[in-house]
Amino acid sequence: MSNTGDGVDVAAGGTRPGGGAPGSGDRGPGPGTDAAPAPAPAPEDCGPLDRCGGFAVETVPDVTLADLASFRPATPTLTGEPSGFGVVGMPANLVATASEQHIPGTVLDWDVTVRFTPTVFVFDHGDGTSGRATTGGASWAALRQAQFTPTATSHVYRERGIYPVSVTVEYAAAVDFGSGFWRPVAGVVRATATGYDVTVVEVRTALVDRTCTEDPSGPGC
């Protein structure tokens, strides 16, 4: 500061940290003044699974029936009532058995369990006809029905003969990759049982006065 008699001149100089010498015209914050903080960086977008830093998320693959070619459900069993026989014009009861199956193995390099659940039973009666049912059927005794009465899986033959009967079971497939969650696989897997022949006969009745034991040469004896 200087006083010339006509006025007072006031001048000041400052030095910015790291800058030029005092009086160089470079102005900065004075002593005791903090610089403004730098803005915080924007948070990294880690995706819906919150995985950052180059993590790779591996998901289970989609499985098709072609991938399950090495997994096959067991062959169902097939029986009937009367066993191996039928009567023309009367229901012959066919009974197939198939159960849910769990088969462990490897699919597309993953350890899995494959589940097969029977959903449809297709009976080929051997006479050119067939029938579909959601059950394999049951015996007349289990159904509490009289013999030669209709059931969900019975069939009436119209002519005598020997008929090769078979059943094809359609299984729904599902895969568990170890999480306890079953992932359904589109389509069905089939297993067929054959080798059950039904011999169909005619039955005629006659009114007699004595039994065959009493008269072995009587009608029908």
Order of alpha helices (4+ residues) and beta strands (2+ residues): beta-beta-beta-beta-beta-beta-beta-beta-alpha-beta-beta-beta
